[in-house]
Amino acid sequence: MIECEEKLINAAQEIIFTARLRGNDLAQFGREVAEILLNHGLLEKEAYEVLTGRV
């Protein structure tokens, strides 16, 4: 599980770096990433609601 978590963290860091370089809206990007993680069971609903501002 640790290796999987490390890969997920590294991938997220690379994606955020690329998004910043391209001038993407990081808030919208973060909401989309949170939704993907929620849909795949990698994020709990409570954390999703906090990250997306839905609480």
N, C-alpha and C positions, 0 to 999 in steps of 0.2 A: 504494500500500500504506500509506503514511503516513496518509492521510486515513481509511482503513478502521481502522487501529490507533487513531487519535484518537477515532473514533466509538465503538469498542469500549470504550476507557478511560472516556469520558464516560458511556456507558450503564452500565458497571459502577459508577461512582461514584454515579450517580443511584439505582440499585437498592439499593446498600448504604445510602445515606442514608435511603431510604424504609423499608428493613428495620429500621434502628435506630429510626426514629420509631415504628414499629408494635410494637417490642419482640420482633422475631423472633430466633430462635437463629442468630446470625451464623456460628457454626462449621458448623452443618448447612447453612445457606444457602450458605456457601463451598464445601462439598463438592459440593452440587448444581450450582453454577455451574461448578466445575472439571469435573464429569462432562459437562455440556453442551458445554463448550469442547473437551474431549477427543473427544467423539463427532463434532464438526464439524471436526476437524483443526486446531483453533486452539491446542491445547496438547499438548505432547509427553508421552508416557507417564511418563517419569521425573519431570517436573515435576508431573504429576497425582499420582503416588505420594507425592511430598514434601508437596504441598499438602493431601492427604487423610489423611496420616499412615499410609500403607500401606507404608512402607519400614522 
